[in-house]
């Protein structure tokens, strides 16, 4: 309803688990890593819990998109089944034949066991994922435990991942489920977004995917209010933002303001439910800090008394004659110290030529981490610098590729790249997808003065990124940067094989032989002509695309070519480093 009014391609805050809109916060990244490592371990249960609306189902869909080619998966969304229905559902998903209308557990288990042994002989693994697992009965949980007894001497035949709300943990604490609990080898609890900065990044990400500009729709003050009202739970953030945009549209407003948000909060107050869970995220740390501070102050006063500054005898106090000299020296010493302290402060605060400030702390003896905290200013301050041009960012990117910068300013940057065997990719995408590309790129930022600024991304990890920021290389927390990035970036990539992107099914070429070898398919194992782009090769390309998070279409597009470039491991192709 409001998409045209705000120039959006589609509603950005739908509650459906669309992987395109998935925001990979540090906590979600950690949870996904737990799931992936659990699949690789091939033994025991993997348990993922989280509050309602924190993104568990969407995380499962991201996991399914990243499963290796040799893994078969079964996903069950409706766990309100008895043990026979559960086994029948697993067999149906894996296309296992079993006697029609049977209610025999033995018949179903035998059919499943035969399938799993055959899959193991073909070097394939099977993963069972059950969502909303808090609804499983004790009898069904016991049957699932018995399924994990299907094993060889070296590995389990079935890997089980249970996903559910926190109540699942309480259910598993039952004494009659202790055997089940002892087999859980990997646990992870998914929490809400930790800071208002991440909430803002989440909102910016979803609007960016829908083709809009979040900075024109939500102010930072409104985002902080959304963070507090929603308890930083993604589903509640979606609900608040969706209703706020609806109200802004109905009132013919161009952006959401605090009055609109207050109205929306009153309308959906029963849904928000300011429970102890939400309150604890904000007030409990404050109360605990105050109690600790008060206790520390009481302890100090009790043992040492109240602090006394510039101690001197009272005006009418009688001081022994012999002590006059001592008192005078003490007063003069304290006065000198106080004067010196005042002079030092004044000197530190005094401006000098050029508007700079005298260095207030000698950092040469500090450890590296402390130096960064002293020397690295906030990203929001640096991004205002008008010298952060695209030309300067291209110069830094060319240096990553060991290419000299163009000699004059008349040649286009991408034309210069083409002369050096590289191609430019201008794209708008998600942060998670760009992380997968694993290349240094030019990021386009929108500063507060609505002017575009550019910097070159050179290093990245889960929590920080490092930018060639003009002539400096600086590291920032991701949450500082995301509010200024709308998803636009520029990437340089090097074609591996001439005209490889033109290959289609049925074509015959030497490039096909090269492609088979790169995808770990020996030419000797191919039945028929190995230089022909056949159905089997297309399936391998589809599997490769799925494993890399690329839309699987079986074609050798730009993203597929870049990821093929990665696995080729050419020495002259720069990759992202780990942020310092």
C-alpha positions in Angstrom: 0.0 0.0 0.0 2.8 2.4 0.9 5.5 1.1 -1.4 4.9 3.6 -4.2 4.6 6.5 -1.8 8.1 5.8 -0.4 9.6 4.6 -3.7 10.0 1.0 -2.6 10.0 -2.0 -4.9 8.2 -4.2 -2.3 7.2 -4.1 1.4 10.5 -4.3 3.4 9.1 -5.5 6.7 7.2 -8.6 5.9 7.4 -11.3 8.6 7.9 -14.1 6.0 11.4 -15.7 6.3 12.8 -14.4 3.0 16.6 -15.1 3.0 17.2 -12.0 0.9 16.2 -9.9 3.9 18.1 -11.8 6.4 20.4 -9.5 8.5 23.5 -11.3 9.6 24.3 -9.7 13.0 27.3 -11.0 14.9 25.0 -13.1 17.1 23.2 -14.6 14.0 26.6 -15.3 12.4 27.8 -17.1 15.5 24.5 -19.2 15.6 24.9 -20.1 11.9 28.5 -21.1 12.5 27.3 -23.4 15.3 24.8 -25.0 13.0 27.3 -25.5 10.2 29.9 -27.0 12.6 27.2 -29.3 14.0 26.4 -30.6 10.6 30.1 -31.3 9.9 30.6 -33.1 13.2 28.1 -35.8 12.1 27.3 -37.0 15.7 25.0 -36.1 18.5 22.2 -33.5 18.6 22.5 -29.8 17.7 20.3 -27.5 19.7 19.3 -23.9 18.6 17.0 -21.9 20.9 15.8 -18.3 20.8 13.1 -16.0 21.8 10.0 -15.7 19.6 10.8 -13.5 16.5 14.6 -13.5 16.8 15.0 -15.1 13.3 15.4 -18.8 14.0 13.4 -20.0 10.9 15.2 -17.6 8.6 18.5 -18.8 10.0 17.5 -22.4 9.1 16.8 -21.4 5.5 20.3 -19.8 5.3 21.7 -23.1 6.7 19.9 -25.1 4.0 21.4 -22.8 1.3 24.9 -23.5 2.6 24.7 -27.3 3.1 27.4 -29.1 1.2 26.5 -31.0 -2.0 26.8 -34.4 -0.3 24.2 -33.6 2.4 20.5 -34.6 2.1 18.2 -32.6 4.4 14.8 -33.1 5.9 13.0 -30.1 7.3 9.9 -30.5 9.5 7.9 -27.4 10.4 5.0 -29.1 12.0 6.3 -31.2 15.0 2.8 -32.0 16.4 3.1 -35.6 15.3 3.2 -38.9 17.0 6.2 -41.2 16.6 4.7 -43.1 13.7 3.7 -39.9 11.8 7.2 -38.4 12.4 9.0 -41.4 10.9 6.5 -41.5 8.0 7.1 -37.8 7.3 10.9 -38.4 7.3 10.5 -41.3 4.8 8.2 -39.2 2.6 10.7 -36.3 2.5 13.6 -38.7 1.6 11.3 -40.6 -0.9 11.8 -43.9 0.9 9.3 -46.6 0.0 7.5 -48.2 3.0 4.3 -50.3 3.3 1.2 -48.2 2.6 -1.0 -47.3 5.6 1.4 -49.0 8.0 1.5 -48.1 11.7 4.4 -50.3 12.5 7.4 -48.5 13.9 9.6 -51.4 13.0 8.7 -51.3 9.3 9.4 -47.5 9.1 12.7 -47.8 11.1 13.9 -50.7 8.9 13.1 -48.7 5.7 14.9 -45.6 7.0 17.9 -47.7 8.2 18.3 -49.3 4.8 18.2 -45.9 3.1 20.7 -44.4 5.5 23.2 -47.3 5.1 22.9 -47.0 1.3 23.5 -43.2 1.5 26.5 -43.7 3.7 27.9 -46.2 1.2 27.5 -43.4 -1.5 29.4 -41.1 0.9 26.3 -39.0 1.5 25.1 -37.6 4.8 21.5 -37.0 6.0 20.4 -34.1 8.3 17.0 -33.9 10.1 16.0 -30.4 11.1 12.9 -29.9 13.3 11.6 -26.4 13.8 9.3 -25.5 16.7 10.7 -28.5 18.6 9.3 -27.3 21.9 6.0 -28.8 20.7 7.5 -32.3 20.5 6.1 -34.8 23.0 8.3 -36.8 25.3 7.5 -40.0 23.4 8.6 -38.4 20.0 11.8 -37.0 21.6 12.6 -40.5 22.8 12.0 -41.9 19.3 14.3 -39.3 17.8 17.0 -40.3 20.3 16.7 -43.9 19.2 17.2 -42.8 15.6 20.6 -41.5 16.5 21.5 -45.1 17.5 21.7 -45.8 13.7 25.4 -45.6 13.2 28.5 -47.3 11.8 31.6 -48.0 13.8 32.9 -44.5 12.9 29.9 -42.1 12.5 26.2 -41.5 13.0 24.0 -42.1 10.0 21.6 -39.3 10.9 22.4 -35.8 12.2 19.6 -34.1 14.1 19.1 -30.3 14.6 16.4 -29.2 17.0 15.2 -25.6 16.8 12.8 -24.1 19.3 11.9 -21.5 21.9 13.5 -21.3 25.4 10.8 -23.6 26.7 12.6 -26.5 24.9 15.5 -26.2 27.4 13.1 -26.5 30.3 11.5 -29.6 28.7 14.9 -31.2 28.2 15.7 -30.8 31.9 13.2 -33.5 32.7 14.8 -36.5 34.5 13.3 -39.0 32.0 15.0 -37.1 29.1 18.5 -37.1 30.6 19.7 -39.7 28.0 18.6 -37.3 25.3 20.2 -34.3 26.9 23.6 -36.0 27.3 23.7 -36.5 23.5 23.5 -32.7 22.8 27.0 -31.8 21.5 26.3 -28.3 20.3 24.1 -25.7 21.9 23.4 -22.1 20.8 20.9 -19.5 22.1 19.8 -16.7 19.7 19.3 -13.4 21.4 17.9 -10.1 20.2 20.0 -7.3 18.6 22.5 -6.1 21.2 22.6 -2.3 20.4 20.5 0.5 18.9 23.2 0.7 16.2 22.5 -2.9 15.1 18.8 -2.2 15.1 19.5 0.7 12.8 21.6 -1.4 10.6 18.9 -4.0 10.5 16.3 -1.4 9.4 18.7 0.1 6.8 19.5 -3.4 5.5 15.8 -4.4 4.9 14.9 -1.1 3.2 18.0 -1.2 1.1 17.0 -4.7 -0.2 13.6 -3.4 -1.1 15.2 -0.6 -3.2 14.7 2.3 -0.8 16.8 4.7 1.3 16.3 4.3 5.0 17.9 7.6 5.9 15.0 9.4 4.3 12.4 7.3 6.2 13.7 6.9 9.7 15.7 9.3 11.8 18.3 8.0 14.3 16.1 9.2 17.2 13.2 7.2 15.9 15.4 4.2 15.4 16.6 4.4 19.0 12.9 4.5 20.1 12.1 1.5 18.0 15.0 -0.3 19.6 13.6 0.3 23.1 9.9 -0.4 22.2 10.7 -3.7 20.4 13.2 -5.1 22.9 15.5 -5.4 19.7 13.5 -8.4 18.6 13.6 -8.5 14.7 9.9 -9.6 14.3 8.7 -6.7 16.6 11.0 -4.3 14.7 9.3 -5.4 11.5 5.8 -4.9 13.0 6.7 -1.4 14.4 8.3 -0.3 11.1 5.5 -1.7 8.9 2.8 0.0 10.9 4.8 3.2 11.2 5.2 3.4 7.4 1.5 2.7 7.0 0.6 5.6 9.3 3.1 7.9 7.6 1.6 7.1 4.3 -2.0 7.7 5.5 -0.9 11.0 6.9 0.9 11.9 3.7 4.2 12.2 5.6 7.6 11.6 3.9 9.2 10.0 6.9 8.4 8.5 10.2 8.5 10.9 13.2 8.2 10.3 16.9 4.5 11.2 17.1 3.7 8.6 14.5 5.8 6.0 16.4 4.0 6.8 19.7 0.7 6.3 18.0 1.7 3.0 16.6 3.1 1.9 19.9 -0.3 2.6 21.6 -2.1 0.6 18.9 0.0 -2.5 19.2 0.9 -2.3 22.9 -0.5 -5.7 23.8 1.8 -7.2 21.1 4.9 -5.4 22.4 4.2 -6.6 26.0 6.8 -4.8 28.0 7.7 -8.0 29.9 10.6 -8.5 32.3 12.6 -9.9 29.4 12.5 -6.5 27.7 12.9 -4.5 30.8 15.9 -6.5 31.9 17.8 -5.6 28.8 17.9 -2.0 29.8 17.3 -1.5 33.6 18.9 -4.5 35.2 22.5 -3.5 34.1 21.8 0.0 35.3 20.5 -1.1 38.7 23.4 -3.5 39.2 25.9 -0.9 38.3 24.4 1.6 40.8 24.4 -1.0 43.5 28.0 -1.9 42.9 29.0 1.8 42.8 27.1 2.4 46.1 28.7 -0.6 47.8 32.2 0.5 46.7 31.6 4.0 47.9 30.3 2.8 51.3 33.3 0.5 51.7 35.7 3.3 51.0 34.1 5.8 53.4 33.8 3.2 56.1 37.5 2.3 56.0 39.2 5.5 55.0 36.7 8.3 55.9 35.6 11.1 53.6 38.3 12.4 51.2 39.9 15.7 52.2 41.4 18.0 49.6 43.9 20.9 50.1 44.0 20.1 53.8 45.2 23.1 55.9 44.7 24.2 59.5 41.5 26.0 60.3 41.6 29.8 60.7 41.4 29.8 64.4 43.3 26.5 64.9 46.3 26.8 67.2 49.4 25.4 65.6 52.4 24.7 67.7 55.3 27.1 67.0 57.6 24.3 66.1 55.0 23.0 63.6 54.5 26.3 61.8 57.3 25.7 59.3 55.9 22.2 58.6 52.4 23.5 58.0 53.6 26.3 55.7 55.7 23.9 53.6 52.7 21.5 53.3 50.3 24.2 52.2 52.8 25.6 49.7 53.4 22.1 48.2 49.7 21.4 47.8 49.1 24.9 46.2 51.9 24.3 43.7 50.5 20.9 42.8 47.0 22.4 42.3 48.4 25.2 40.2 50.4 22.8 38.0 47.4 20.6 37.6 45.3 23.6 36.4 48.1 24.7 34.0 48.3 21.2 32.6 44.5 21.1 31.9 44.6 24.5 30.3 47.5 23.5 28.1 45.7 20.4 27.0 42.6 22.3 26.1 44.3 25.2 24.4 43.8 25.4 20.6 47.0 25.8 18.5 47.6 27.0 14.9 45.5 25.3 12.3 42.7 24.5 14.7 44.4 21.3 15.9 44.6 20.3 19.6 47.7 19.5 21.5 48.0 15.7 22.1 46.6 15.0 25.5 48.1 11.5 26.0 51.4 9.9 25.3 50.4 6.7 23.5 53.8 5.3 22.6 53.9 3.0 25.5 50.3 1.8 25.2 49.4 -1.7 23.7 48.1 -1.8 20.2 44.4 -2.1 21.2 44.6 0.9 23.4 46.3 2.9 20.7 43.4 2.2 18.4 40.9 3.4 21.0 42.8 6.6 21.4 43.7 7.4 17.8 40.6 6.1 15.9 37.8 8.7 15.7 34.2 7.8 15.1 33.2 6.8 11.6 30.4 9.3 11.6 33.0 12.1 12.0 35.4 10.9 9.3 32.8 10.2 6.7 32.1 13.9 6.3 35.5 14.5 4.7 34.9 15.7 1.1 38.3 14.3 0.0 36.9 10.7 0.2 36.2 10.6 -3.6 35.7 7.7 -5.8 38.9 8.4 -7.7 40.9 8.2 -4.4 39.1 4.9 -3.5 39.9 3.5 -6.9 43.6 4.3 -6.4 43.6 2.3 -3.2 41.8 -0.6 -4.9 44.2 -0.6 -7.8 47.0 -0.9 -5.3 45.4 -4.0 -3.8 45.6 -5.6 -7.3 49.3 -4.4 -7.6 48.3 -2.1 -10.5 49.7 1.3 -10.9 47.2 4.1 -10.8 46.3 5.9 -14.1 48.8 8.6 -15.1 46.2 11.3 -15.8 42.7 12.2 -14.8 41.1 11.8 -18.2 41.0 8.0 -18.4 37.9 6.4 -16.8 38.8 4.2 -13.8 36.9 1.1 -15.2 38.5 1.7 -18.6 41.9 1.6 -16.9 40.9 -1.6 -15.1 39.9 -3.1 -18.5 43.3 -2.2 -19.9 44.9 -4.2 -17.1 42.7 -7.3 -17.7 40.1 -6.6 -15.0 36.4 -5.8 -15.1 34.2 -3.6 -13.0 31.1 -4.7 -11.2 28.7 -2.0 -9.9 26.1 -3.5 -7.7 23.7 -3.1 -4.8 23.5 -6.1 -2.5 23.5 -7.2 1.1 26.3 -7.1 3.5 26.1 -10.9 4.0 26.4 -11.5 0.2 29.3 -9.2 -0.2 31.1 -11.0 2.7 30.8 -14.2 0.7 32.4 -12.5 -2.3 35.6 -12.1 -0.2 37.1 -9.3 -2.3 38.4 -5.8 -1.5 35.7 -3.4 -2.8 34.9 0.2 -2.9 32.0 1.0 -0.6 29.7 4.0 -1.4 28.5 5.8 1.7 26.0 8.6 2.2 27.2 11.2 4.6 24.9 13.4 6.7 25.2 16.2 4.2 23.6 13.8 1.6 26.9 13.7 -0.3 28.5 10.5 -1.5 31.8 9.4 0.0 33.9 6.4 -0.9 36.4 4.1 0.9 38.1 0.8 0.1 37.2 -2.2 2.2 40.4 -4.3 2.8 39.7 -6.4 5.9 36.7 -7.9 7.6 35.6 -10.2 10.4 32.4 -10.8 12.3 32.5 -7.6 14.4 34.9 -5.1 12.7 35.9 -3.9 9.2 39.1 -2.1 8.0 39.0 0.6 5.4 41.6 2.4 3.4 40.2 5.8 4.4 42.0 8.2 2.1 45.6 8.0 3.1 44.8 6.1 6.4 43.9 2.5 7.2 41.4 2.5 10.0 39.3 -0.2 11.7 35.7 0.4 12.9 33.0 -1.7 14.5 30.5 -2.8 11.8 27.6 -1.2 13.6 29.2 2.2 13.2 29.5 1.9 9.5 26.2 0.1 8.4 23.9 3.1 8.9 25.8 5.1 6.3 26.0 2.2 3.7 23.0 1.6 1.5 24.4 -1.6 -0.1 26.3 0.0 -3.1 29.8 -1.2 -3.9 32.3 -1.5 -6.8 34.3 -4.6 -7.3 37.1 -5.5 -9.6 37.4 -9.1 -10.9 39.5 -11.0 -13.3 38.0 -13.4 -15.9 39.7 -16.8 -15.6 39.0 -18.2 -19.0 38.2 -16.3 -22.2 34.5 -16.4 -23.1 33.7 -18.8 -20.2 30.6 -16.8 -19.4 29.2 -17.6 -22.9 29.1 -21.3 -22.2 25.7 -22.9 -22.3 24.5 -26.5 -22.0 25.3 -28.5 -25.1 28.4 -26.4 -26.0 31.7 -28.1 -26.7 34.9 -26.3 -25.7 38.3 -26.7 -24.0 36.9 -24.3 -21.3 34.5 -27.1 -20.3 37.4 -29.4 -19.5 39.0 -26.7 -17.4 35.7 -26.1 -15.6 35.3 -29.8 -14.8 38.7 -29.9 -13.2 38.1 -26.7 -11.2 34.9 -28.2 -9.8 36.8 -31.3 -8.7 35.3 -33.6 -11.4 38.2 -35.6 -13.0 37.8 -35.8 -16.8 38.5 -39.6 -16.6 35.4 -40.1 -14.5 33.1 -38.5 -17.1 31.0 -40.8 -19.3 30.9 -39.5 -22.9 32.7 -36.5 -24.3 34.2 -34.5 -21.3 34.5 -31.4 -23.4 30.7 -31.1 -23.8 28.6 -29.0 -21.3 26.2 -31.8 -20.3 23.5 -32.1 -17.7 25.9 -33.6 -15.1 28.1 -30.5 -15.3 25.1 -28.2 -15.0 24.1 -30.0 -11.8 27.6 -29.5 -10.4 27.4 -25.8 -11.2 24.0 -25.6 -9.5 25.4 -27.3 -6.4 28.4 -25.0 -6.4 26.1 -21.9 -6.7 23.9 -23.2 -3.8 26.9 -23.8 -1.6 28.1 -20.2 -2.2 24.8 -18.5 -1.6 24.4 -17.6 -5.3 21.0 -17.9 -7.0 21.2 -21.3 -8.6 20.5 -21.0 -12.3 23.3 -23.2 -13.8 24.8 -20.3 -15.7 28.3 -18.9 -15.5 27.3 -15.4 -14.4 29.5 -12.7 -12.8 29.0 -13.9 -9.2 29.7 -17.5 -10.2 32.8 -16.5 -12.1 34.1 -14.5 -9.0 33.6 -17.5 -6.7 35.3 -19.8 -9.3 38.1 -17.4 -9.2 38.3 -17.8 -5.5 38.6 -21.6 -5.5 41.2 -21.4 -8.3 43.5 -19.7 -5.8 45.5 -17.6 -8.2 48.3 -15.7 -6.4 47.5 -12.3 -7.9 43.9 -12.1 -6.8 43.5 -10.1 -3.6 41.2 -11.4 -0.9 39.8 -9.7 2.2 42.0 -9.8 5.2 40.9 -10.3 8.8 40.2 -6.9 10.5 42.8 -5.8 13.0 
